[in-house]
Amino acid sequence: MENNIKSKITVIGFVVFVLVIYTGSYFYTKSNNERLLSAPRVVLLIGDDTQVNIDFKNLNIDQRREEIRTMLRLGMIYSLSQSQFDSGTTDIVEYLADRDIGDRYVVANCQDYSATIKKTMEVVAKAKLKTSWIFYACGI
């Protein structure tokens, strides 16, 4: 009789364990998907990217992140999220037509940039790609 109770407790414990793991993975996946859909897909920098990249080369990682946040607050960087891109808004210049962005701007696709970083094998070239404004604006 005592052996039967231990078996029932073991089975109930296993079922509870499986349900807890399933529930945890569901909520983790849900929040991760929401994060990915809100991540930038296309970014636009108003101005000259060459000068920004030169400035970024002299900064450390934290300073670059803070500089991107400052540029975002100042309206020098705009982005389209993955969910906006999936819903059909693929041209950021057209999307920002109501704003005066001027003639000097650079548009970058974050997904293409990420693929370029993955394909780049040379250490120096990869490090150079990771110090550009696109890397930090995309949040790669």
Backbone torsions as a table, in degrees:
resi	resn	phi	psi	omega
1	MET	NA	-42.9	-179.5
2	GLU	-66.1	-34.1	178.2
3	ASN	-65.9	-36.8	178.8
4	ASN	-64.5	-40.1	179.7
5	ILE	-67.6	-40.9	177.9
6	LYS	-62.5	-38.8	179.2
7	SER	-65.1	-42.1	179.2
8	LYS	-64.7	-42.5	178.8
9	ILE	-63.6	-40.8	178.8
10	THR	-62.9	-45.2	-179.7
11	VAL	-65.6	-44.7	179.1
12	ILE	-62.9	-42.5	177.9
13	GLY	-61.3	-41.6	178.9
14	PHE	-64.9	-43.0	179.2
15	VAL	-63.0	-43.4	178.1
16	VAL	-62.7	-42.4	178.4
17	PHE	-59.8	-46.0	179.5
18	VAL	-62.8	-43.1	179.6
19	LEU	-64.6	-39.3	178.8
20	VAL	-65.7	-43.8	178.5
21	ILE	-63.3	-44.1	179.4
22	TYR	-62.0	-45.8	-179.5
23	THR	-63.6	-44.4	178.5
24	GLY	-61.6	-43.8	-179.6
25	SER	-68.7	-32.4	177.2
26	TYR	-62.7	-49.4	-178.1
27	PHE	-69.9	-34.2	176.5
28	TYR	-64.4	-47.0	-179.9
29	THR	-64.4	-39.7	-179.9
30	LYS	-62.9	-47.0	-179.1
31	SER	-70.2	-33.7	178.0
32	ASN	-67.1	-40.5	177.6
33	ASN	-64.9	-40.4	177.7
34	GLU	-63.6	-38.9	178.3
35	ARG	-64.8	-43.4	-179.8
36	LEU	-66.6	-36.8	179.7
37	LEU	-72.1	-24.0	178.6
38	SER	-92.0	-5.4	179.4
39	ALA	-70.6	151.6	179.8
40	PRO	-64.7	140.2	175.1
41	ARG	-110.5	-41.3	177.7
42	VAL	-127.9	132.3	179.3
43	VAL	-122.6	151.4	179.7
44	LEU	-130.9	129.4	176.5
45	LEU	-110.9	124.9	176.3
46	ILE	-86.1	122.8	179.7
47	GLY	117.4	-157.6	-174.8
48	ASP	-99.7	116.6	-178.6
49	ASP	-72.5	-24.7	179.3
50	THR	-63.0	-45.8	179.8
51	GLN	-67.3	-39.6	178.7
52	VAL	-62.8	-42.7	179.3
53	ASN	-65.8	-36.0	176.2
54	ILE	-64.4	-42.9	177.9
55	ASP	-63.8	-39.6	-178.7
56	PHE	-67.2	-30.5	-177.5
57	LYS	-60.3	-31.8	-177.0
58	ASN	-87.8	-2.0	-177.8
59	LEU	-102.6	157.2	172.8
60	ASN	-87.5	177.9	-173.5
61	ILE	-58.7	-48.1	-178.7
62	ASP	-64.2	-38.6	178.4
63	GLN	-66.4	-37.6	177.4
64	ARG	-63.7	-44.0	179.3
65	ARG	-61.4	-43.2	179.8
66	GLU	-66.5	-38.0	178.4
67	GLU	-64.1	-41.2	177.0
68	ILE	-63.4	-42.5	178.4
69	ARG	-62.4	-40.4	177.8
70	THR	-64.4	-44.4	179.2
71	MET	-62.8	-36.5	177.8
72	LEU	-65.9	-44.1	178.5
73	ARG	-64.8	-34.7	-179.0
74	LEU	-80.3	-4.8	179.0
75	GLY	80.8	24.4	177.1
76	MET	-91.9	-16.7	179.0
77	ILE	-129.6	134.4	176.1
78	TYR	-127.6	156.7	180.0
79	SER	-145.9	156.5	170.1
80	LEU	-110.8	133.2	179.4
81	SER	-79.8	167.3	178.5
82	GLN	-61.3	-39.4	-179.8
83	SER	-68.3	-36.3	175.2
84	GLN	-65.6	-41.0	179.4
85	PHE	-63.5	-42.9	179.6
86	ASP	-66.8	-28.2	-179.4
87	SER	-83.0	0.2	173.3
88	GLY	114.9	-7.7	178.1
89	THR	-87.5	93.1	-175.6
90	THR	-106.3	-18.7	-178.7
91	ASP	-103.9	107.5	-176.4
92	ILE	-70.5	-31.4	179.3
93	VAL	-66.7	-41.5	176.5
94	GLU	-66.8	-38.6	178.7
95	TYR	-62.4	-34.2	-179.3
96	LEU	-98.3	22.7	-176.4
97	ALA	-60.6	-28.6	-179.4
98	ASP	-77.3	-10.8	178.7
99	ARG	-104.0	151.0	178.2
100	ASP	-87.9	97.2	-179.3
101	ILE	-98.6	-6.7	177.4
102	GLY	78.4	-167.4	-177.6
103	ASP	-99.0	-16.6	-177.3
104	ARG	-104.9	103.3	177.5
105	TYR	-152.1	161.4	179.1
106	VAL	-129.6	132.4	178.6
107	VAL	-112.3	136.7	179.2
108	ALA	-136.5	141.1	175.9
109	ASN	-95.1	118.2	-175.2
110	CYS	-64.4	-35.7	-178.9
111	GLN	-67.8	-41.3	177.3
112	ASP	-65.3	-39.7	179.8
113	TYR	-65.4	-40.0	177.8
114	SER	-63.1	-41.4	177.9
115	ALA	-64.5	-37.9	177.6
116	THR	-63.1	-42.8	178.9
117	ILE	-63.0	-41.1	-179.4
118	LYS	-66.1	-35.1	-178.6
119	LYS	-78.4	-26.0	-176.5
120	THR	-70.3	122.7	-176.4
121	MET	-100.0	-29.3	-177.0
122	GLU	-70.8	130.3	-174.5
123	VAL	-62.6	-44.3	-177.4
124	VAL	-65.9	-42.4	179.4
125	ALA	-66.1	-39.5	178.7
126	LYS	-66.5	-40.0	177.9
127	ALA	-63.8	-38.6	178.6
128	LYS	-65.1	-41.0	177.4
129	LEU	-62.3	-35.3	-178.1
130	LYS	-79.4	-5.9	175.9
131	THR	-102.0	5.2	-178.9
132	SER	-84.5	161.9	-179.8
133	TRP	-63.9	-31.1	-177.9
134	ILE	-63.0	-41.3	-179.0
135	PHE	-57.0	-43.3	-177.5
136	TYR	-81.8	-33.5	179.0
137	ALA	-68.9	-34.0	178.8
138	CYS	-80.7	-20.0	-179.1
139	GLY	74.5	30.4	-176.8
140	ILE	-71.5	NA	NA
